[in-house]
Amino acid sequence: MFVYESTKSEFLDDILAGELISEIKQGYQSQGVGMGAANEIRSWKNSLQYMHTVLINSSVPDNAGVAIEFKIPLTSRRVDFLLSGYDKADNANVIIIELKQWGGHSTQTVTDKDGIVKTPLGGGIHETTHPSYQADSYAQLLRDFNVNVREKPINLYPLAYLHNFESEYREILDNDTYQPHVEQAPLYIREDTKQLRAFLESQIDVGDNRKNLYEMSTGKIRPAKSLQSSLLEMLESQDEFTLIDSQKVVFEKAVKLAVQSQRDGQKRVLLVEGGPGTGKTVVAVNILAELIQENMIAQYVSKNRAPREVYEQKLRGDKLVKEIKHLFTGAGSFVETESNTIPALIADEAHRLNEESTFFGRGENQIMEIINAAKFSVFFIDESQRVHIDDIGSKQEIRHHANNLDAEIEEMTLKSQFRCNGSKGYIAWVDDVLQIRQTANADGFDLDFDIRVFDSPQTLHNVIEQKNKQSNLSRVVAGYCWEWTKGGRADPAVTDIKINDYERSWNLDSNEPWAIAEGSIEQVGCIHTCQGLEFDYVGVIIGDDLKYRDGNIIVDHEERASTDRSLFGIKKMFREHPEKAAETAEELIKNTYRTLLTRGMEGCYIYCCDDELQSYLKTRVETLSSSHTS
């Protein structure tokens, strides 16, 4: 669907008459989408004037197709500018142009991440995708999912045009780091207007009166056979994605419901509850892969970036293919998606879903948006893992929106425990220790799970490093009680966590997700980089936000680092609703440590900053040992 569609001559006339921006506004309004603030309108005026300059004296035929803002399937993103027609060999061609306002003086190369740059966005310098990467990813999505693009075929030529970018800064974006992406989607800057015009002329020799744009916009959305084969091969080569016990039962039910919704059009929701280590993400990835095999469009959705990046990489293994990346998406991707557009969405870590969906505060409710967008949606949830003040994911909330959207809802439970050496008793013991709930496991559980309390964080870290040498699957994590130094987030020499003579960096910004990145054993992860993931052994440093006084576990929200947004707004809540604030702080802080303490498959090692909590936990662990041997 296009916001604006015409021919080259009509496009030039609309600019000359000063009518193009109003046409674009009307196009947005007709689709029920707001165009944005005044600065967005100014950027359009600026960019489209440059496209006018490129096209006005070119030999591109007057009846070549022109389109602005084409919505990419499976995303909330849009292609800025498209040009369509035929080349001399009568091949159907569409040129995808990503337009940027960027200037070179404020853009920075990021060498340790794939296809990432830093540039001013939203009032500050932020990381974003390289324009060539962005344009190429749009083209790849269309090749993978648009039937007409594949079968007609329509040749896609992505490129990026940064019309304000000065030549003296070219190396920033032409850096060797970005060459694989620039080769796929050439980059043009301010001084390259003639070269860009020549490229357009070489690909559009005969006009098509928008025919190829129409073919592309009306193409059925179905996964390509190459994508299906690649995904199946990846899944079958990874033993950790094998389903057993209740995982298989949930998987079969989800696939059946998705196929049923595809056939009869009835909206359906499957709600799956599962505690730590029950294999929620493994089941989610298997459902994704199977639905793609069933010729259905499906996506894995999570609010937290860590699990989707880690499992996308685990699924890919050592293969260099990147086409599965767009199957893993953030929870804020469906703000503008029309109802029932996507056959299936698989929402993992559903307890982490929020109301506002985007950085700019757009969106109403992520649960509602997911259910609305999909004919079938499945939510994997553990309400005891809500760790952020904005987390709204609950079974009640999912039921509410499913009923409001006339969706049939079914509920299932994942029962088998694969983490903590299969010991449900350990998780129940953690709940008892943290005084989340009283359990029958206060004094014992199967001690095949290795739990210890260490007298210093350095000793703990040393032991975890030794465990990591066995399989590179052991890590140290901590409560977010130390500031994450902004200037040192990619510098291992900058230490954030300091406890006596123990000094370590928080998880560093890098190309790889922290949980599986090389060198991450030397750092300390936080809740946001490990939730939804698992390790062989986990070392947990409990900060001063959790204490023990007079027989009670207490929380101290003021010990949380200011760089942690998990409790943002809690001080105001304490002023206005102190009882609610106290309950919220206790729930979120305890849930955080419950989550950290249950990341290990084989063992959990602990150090507490609070001396009384350290003594209490030692006693609880010693009681475990004595009850087991008596």
N, C-alpha and C positions, 0 to 999 in steps of 0.2 A: 504494500500500500504506500502510495506516494503522497506527500504533502503538496507538491507542485509537479505538474507534468505538462510538457509542451514540446515544441520543436526548437531548433537553434534560432531560427528567425523570430519566432514568437518570444522566446526568452530575451533576445536582444531588444526587441520592441518594448517589452514590459519594463526593462531597466531604463530605456530611454524615456519612456513615459512616466517613470517614477511610480509604477504600479506593482512592481514585483513583491515588495515587502508586504503590501496589503493582501496580495494573492496568497503568499505563504501564510499569513495570519489566518486567512479564511480557511486554508487547507488544514491548519492545525485545529481550528474551531470545529470544522466539519467532522473531525475524528475525535472530538471531545478531549483534546489535549491542549493545555496552555502553552503558548510559545515561549514564555519566560520573561525575564526582566529586560529593562531598557538596554543594558550592556550586551545581552544576547542579540537583540535586534540590531544594535550598532555593528556587532561582529558580522552579522549576515550581510548588512549593507556593504561593509568593507570587503569581505571575501567575494561576494558576487560581482562587485565592480571589477575585481581582478579577473574573475572568470570571463566577464564581458570583454576585458582587454585581450585575453588569450584568444577568444573565439571570433572577435569582430572582423579581423582581417585575415582569418584563416580560410583554407580551402575546404574545411569541413562543410558538407552540404547543408543548405538551409533547412532541409527536412530531416536532418538527423535528430534523433530523440534526445530530449533533455529532461531530467527529473531531479528533484531536490527532496532530500529527507525520505529515503526508502527504508522502511522498518525491516530489520534483519530477523528472520525466524529464530525462535528460541532465546531471543534477547530483548532488552528494552532499548538497544542501540539502533541508530539510524545511519545510513550512508549519506554523506553530505551532498554529493553531486554525482550524477551519472550521465554518460553520453553514449548513445547507441546508434548502430548502423551496420554496414557491411564493408569488408575490405575488398581488394581487387579480385580475390579468389572466391568472392561471394560467401565468405564465412560470416556468421552472425556474431557480432562483437558488442560487448558492453564494457565501458571503462568506468571503474570505480575510483572516485577522487575524494580523498580525505583532506579537508581544508582546515588549516590551522592559522591562528593569529599570532603564534609565538614569535618572540624576538630572541636573537641568539645570546644576548648579554645575560639573560636570566635563566637560560636552560643549561642543565648539567648532565654530563654523561654518568651513567651508573654501570660500572664495568663488571660487578659481581652478580648481576641479575639478568636473566634472559629477556631482552626486549623492553627494558624499563629505562625511563629517563626521569629527571626532575625538572619541573617547570612551574611557574606561578599558576595556581588553581584555587579558586575559592578564597582568596585573600592571603594565601601563603604559598610557600614552595612545597609541592607535593610530588610524590612518585606517580607516574602514569605510564601507559604503554607508548612505545616509540610509534610515531605516525605510520611508518612502513609496516610494522607489526600489526597495527590496528587495521589498516586497509587490507592486508593479506589475510588476516583472520576472518574478515567479512566475506572475502571471496571464497575462502575455504568452507565456511559455513554454507554458503549457497551451493557450492559444488557437492557437498556432502548430503544436503537435504532437499534441494529443489530439483524435482524430476525434470522439468523443462530445461533447466540449465545443463543437466547431464545428458539428456536424450536428444535434444534438438540437434546438435548441442549449441549452447551459447558460450562463446569464449569470454572469459572474464579477465580484465587487465587492471589490477589494483595499482594505485599510486598515491603519493602524498604530495600536497602542494602547500608549502609554508611561505606565503607571499610576503610576509614581513621579515623573514629570517635573513640576516645580513651574511654576506659571503665570508667575512673574516671569522665567523663562528661555525663554518661548515663542518669542521672536524668533530664538533660536539656530536652531531647526528650521523656523520659519515664514519665514525669510529669503527675500527675493525670489529668491535663487539657486536655491532648491528649489521654487518655485511650480509649474513644469511637472509635477513629480513629485507634489506634494501635491494638485494638481487631479485627477490620475489615481487617487491612493490617499490619501484624507483622513487627517489626523493627529489623534489624540485623546490628550489628556494627563490628568493626575489629576483636574482639575476638570471634565472633559468626560463624566463617566459617564452623565449623563442624555441628553446629545446622542448618545452612542454607542448607548445603549439605543433611542432613538427611531429611529435609522437602521436598526438590526437589525429593529425592528418594522415599518418601512416596506417592507422587502424580503422578510421572511418572514412572510406572513400566514396561510399554510396549511402544516401539517406534511407531510413526505414520507416519514417513517419510514426515513430514510437512503437513499432510492432514488437521489437525485441524486449523493450521495457514491459509491454503488455504481457508477453509470453512469460517473462520472469516473474512478474507480480501475480500471475494467475497459476503458476506452476504448483502442482500438488507437492506437499511436504512429506517426504518419505526418506528414510535413511538409505544411503548408497550401499550396494553390495560390498564394496571394498571396505567400508566402515564396519559393516556387520562381520565380515570375515576377520578383519584385524582385531576387533574387540573380542570375538570368540577365541581366537588364538591366544590373545593375552590372558584371558580368564583361565583357559585350560592349562596354561603353563605355570600358574601360580597356585601352589598347594594350599596356601592360607585362605583361599576363597572357596574351599570345599565346604559344603553345607552338611550339617548333621543334626539329628534330633529335631527339636522344635524350630530350628532355623529352616529346615527343609519344608516343614508344614506351613510356616508363615510365607515362605517364598512361593510355594504352589498356590496358596490362597490369593496372594497379591497378583500373580500373573493371571489367574482365572478371572478375578474381578476386573482387571485392566482390559482384558480381551472382551469381557462381557459389556463393559461400558463403551468400548469401541464399536460394538455391534448394535447395541440398542439405544445408545445416546444418553442413558441414565447416568447422572453424576453419582460417583461412589467415593467413599472415604474409608480407608482401613487405618485403624489406630492400633499401633503395636507398642506395648509397654515392655521394657526390658531394663534390668539393672546393669551395673558395671560388668563388662566382660561377657555379656550374653550374645555378643556377635551382631549387634544392630547394624553396624556399618558394613560388615561382610554380607549380610542379607540384602542390604540396600543396593550394594554394587552388583550383586547377582541379579536382582530384579531389573536393574538398569540394563545390564547386558542382555538378558533374556527378552525384554520388551523390544530392544533394538532388533534382535533376531526375528521378532514377530512383525517386523515392518512398521513398528510404532515409533513415534517421536517420544523420547523420554529424557528426563534430566535428573541428576542427583543434585539436591539442594541442601545447603547448610548455611547458617548465619556465620558460623565460625570458619575462617579460611583454612585453618590448620588441617582438619580432617579431609577436606575435599582435595587439598593439594597433595597431602601424603598418600591418600588412596588412589588418586589419579596417577601418581608416580609409581606406586606399588603395582598397580594394574599394568602399567606400561612396561615395568621391569627395565631390562637393558635395551629395549627397542627405542629407536630414535624418533618414531612417529609422534606427531603432536596433535593429530586430528581429533583425539578424544577429549582434548582440553575443554571444548565447548559443551561437553556433556556434564561438566561439573560447574555449578553456578551458585552465586550468592542468593540469599533469601530475599534481597531487595530488587530482584530482577523482573518482578511481575506487576509493578505499580500500574502500568498502562496496558497490560495484556487483556484482551477481550475474553469474555467468558468462553470456556470450553475450547480455547485455541490449541492447547497442547494436550495430546492424548493422556500422558502420564507424568506426574511429578513425584519424586521420592524424597521426602523431607527427613533428613537425618538430624539428630540432635535437636528435635523439635522443641524441647524445653528452652532453647536459646532464642526462639523467635521473638521479634519485637513488634511494636506498633509502627512507628515511623520507619520507612524502609531505606532511606537514602541519607547520604552525608548532608544533604541540604534540607532534611526534614520532610521529605515528600513521602506519601504513602499513608494508608489508613490503618492497616493491620496485616501483618505478613501472613498469618494463618488464613485470614479471609482471602487475601490475594492469591495464595497458592490454590486453595480450593476452588476459587472462582475461575482461575486460568485453566485448570485441568479437568478433563472428564473423569479421570481417576487420580486420586492422590493418596499416598501412604505416609503416615507420620510415625517415626520412631521416637519414643519419648521415655525419659526417666526424670520425673518431677523433682527428685532429690539432687539433680545436677543443675538446677537453676542457680547461677552464680553472679548475675548482673542485675542491677536495680531495674533495668528495662526489660528483663526477660518476662514474657507473658505466657510462654508455652505451658499449657496444662491440658489435661484430658477434658476438663469442663469447657475450656475455651474452644477446643477443637470441635467438641460436640455441638456447642452453641452455633458456630459458624457453618458447620455441616447442615444443621437443621435449617438455618436461615437461607441457605442456598439450595434447599431441596435435594440434598445429597443423602443417599442411603449410607448408613455407617455401620461398620462391623468392627469388633474389637478382639484382639488376640494378645497373648503374652509369650515372650521368649523366656524360657525357664532355665535352659542349660547354662551353667556357669563355666566359662573357659579361662577367665582371668583368676588370679589369686589361687592358682593350682586347683581350680574347680571348687574352692571352698566358699560356699554360701555363708558358712559360719564365720569366716573372717570378715565379710562385709557386715554381717549382723553385729559382730564384735566392735567394729569401727563405729557403727551407729550407737552402740551402748557406751563406748569410751567417750565419744563426743557429746553424749547426752542428747542425741537427736531423738532417740526412742529407746525404751528399755527392751532388752531382748533376752532370750534364753541362753545366749552365748557369752554372758558376762565373764565367765571364768574359763572358757575353753572352746577350742575348735581343732580341727585337723591340723597338726603342726607340720604337715608337709610343706606348708607355706612358711617361708623364712622371714621372721619379723624381729628386728633388733632396734634398740635405742642406743645412740652413740653419744659420747661425752663431748665431742667437738665436731663442728661441720667439716673441718679439714679431714678428720679420720673417716667420716662418712663418705666424703667425696673420693678419698683414696680407694676405699673398698669398692665403690660403684665403678670407678675407673678400671679396677682389676676385673670386675664382672663384665664390663663392656668389652674387654679384649676377647671374650669368648665368642660374641656374635654381633657386636656393635649395636646392641639393643638394650642398653641400660643407660639411664639418665638421672640427673639431679634436678629437682624442681623445688619451688618455694612459694610461700604465700607472698602476695604482692605488697611487701612492707618496705621496700627500698626504691628510691626514685630511679627511673630509667633515664639516664643522662642523654638528653636529646643529641648533643654534639658528638657523642661517642657510640651511637647505636650500631655503627658498622666497624668500630675500632676495638679489637680485642685487648688493646693496651689500656682501655678505660674500664675501670672496675666500678660496678654499681653497688654490689652487695659486700658489706664489710662487717664482719663479726670477729672482734678481737684481731687475731693475725690472719684470719681467713678473708681473702678478697677474690671475688669472681665477677665476671660480666653477666648481665642479663643476656638472654638469647639474642644473638647478633642478627641484624639485617643481612641476609645473604640470598643468593640465587636459589638455594635449596630450602625447603621447610625445615625448621630447627630440629624437629624430632628425628629426622633421618639425615641431617646435613653432616658432612665431614667436619670434625672439630667441635661439634656441639657438646661432646662429653666434657669439654673444658669449661663450658658455660652452665648457667642455671636457667631452666625454663620456668615459665609462669603458667597459670591456669589457661591462658588464651592460646598457648602454643602446644598444649598437651591434652586438652579436653577432647574426648572422642578417640584418643589414641592409646596404645598400650606398649609397655616395655617388658623385658625379661625381669629386670630388677629396677626399682625406683627408689631414689633417695629423696626424702621430703624434709625440707627445712621449714619448720613452723615458726612464723614470725611473731612479733609482739601483739598482733591483732587477736591472738587466741591465748588465753591465760587460765590458770587454775587458782581459785581462791575459796577457802572454807568449804571444800568438798564439791564445788561447782565449777563447771567449764563456763567461762565468761568470754565475751567478745569485746574488743576495743576498736571500734571503727576508725578512731582518730590515728591509729598506728598504720593505717593503710597509706601507701604512697600517693601523692597528689597526681602522679602520672597515670594512676589506675583509674579508669572511668567507671568501674563496676559499681561504686557507691556514690557516683556523682549525684548530688541533690539530697543526700541523706541528712546533711546539717539543717537544711531548710525544713525537711520533714520532721526532724527532731523539734524544731521550734513550733511547728504547726500541729503535728500529730505525734507527740512523743512516744505513746504506746505502740502505735503502728510502726514508727521508725525503729524502735528497739527490736520488735519482732522481725522486721525486714533485715536489719543488720545481722541479727543472730542467725537467721535462716541462711543468708547469702555467705557469710563467713564460714559457718559450719559446713555448708554444702561444698564450699571451695576446698576445704581440707578433706572432706569425705571423698571428693573426686580425685584429689592428688594422691591420697593414701590407697586408692584402689586402681592405680595405673599398672601395677606390677603383675606379671604372670607367675613369677616364682618367688618373689620376695619384696619386702618393703623395709627400708632402713630410715630411721627418724632421728632428727635433732630438733630440740625446742629452745628457742631464745629465752622463754620464760622459765626460770629455775623451778618454780613450783609445778608447772606443767611437765617439765622434764622429769621430776621426781615421781609425779603421778603416773606418767606413762611407763616409766621403768617398773613401777610396782605392778601395773596392769600386765605388762609383758612377763615379769617374773611369776606372777600368779598363773599366767597361761602355762609356763614351763613346768611349774610345780604340779599343777592339776593334771598335766599330761603324763608326768612320770609317776605320780602317786597311784 
